Amino acid sequence: MAALVMALIRIQFSPAICEWTPDRFRRWAASIRPQTEGLVIAILASRAHPEQGFRTCLGVLPLFRYIERTRAETVSARAVTSLSHDVQKAQAEIVGQRQATRFGSF
């Protein structure tokens, strides 16, 4: 089934998207910190097919470049411990931290 999904993705999307793999997302997250890698692993494992979690990972991982790595670890740890892997809450926390830093609240 996963092979069929990947075949459909290759047909419908550009070649650059086909290069995304679960391992690539894990490596990207691991380059931030271990808890962030754990978050990505949890996201990918919570889907019937890991490819279904790619969009979620693409929504979360780029946000981590705007906050400190220690803060990224805290956000990731909270998201991993929540049963729902509440990514929207993690995104809101990252964006809130980014705005607070920009305006000098911290």
Secondary structure, DSSP 8 states (H G I E B T S, - for coil): -HHHHHHHHHHHS-HHHHT--HHHHHHHHHTT-HHHHHHHHHHHHTSSSGGGGHHHHHHHGGGGGGS-HHHHHHHHHHHHHSTT--HHHHHHHHHHHHHHHHTT--
